[in-house]
Amino acid sequence: MPFINVRLSKEINSQQKQTIQREIEKVISEELNKPTEYIMVAIDHPEELWLGDNKLENGAMISVQHMGATDKNAYASISKRLTDNLSSILNTKGSDIYITFQCINEWAWNGTLL
């Protein structure tokens, strides 16, 4: 079950939120070969995001967590696609979008370690 946590520095409406959620599910499903019904997305906004002394007025921090190792080419493709999608939906500069990846070795669901 991939978990994608999106933190945005500006307020968005419910339509934008749903569009972002669907785009993230599509990208993660295609790049990590995971069914969308097992992809969890959290979108937090507005969050104060700072880079040094500069407050990002229209920035994003995305954390992608998933189980199992993945090829770096998939990470590169996810980075490009998510950046392009968020830039388009939110009119955000790509240079203000940051993405981290974390492979989780132990994951539990429904009281069972997977």
VENGIVEN-V108240 format. One line per field, one symbol per residue. psi: psi as a letter, one per 30 degrees, with the letter a starting at -180 (. if undefined). A space follows every 50 residues. Layout:
BEGIN
psi=???
END
This chain:
BEGIN
psi=jkkjjkkkflklleeeeeeeeeeeeeeeeeeghkkffgkkkkjklkkjkk jbgkkjfilkjkkjklkllkkfeeeeeeeeeeeeeeeeefhkkefgkkkl kkkkekkkkhgkk.
END
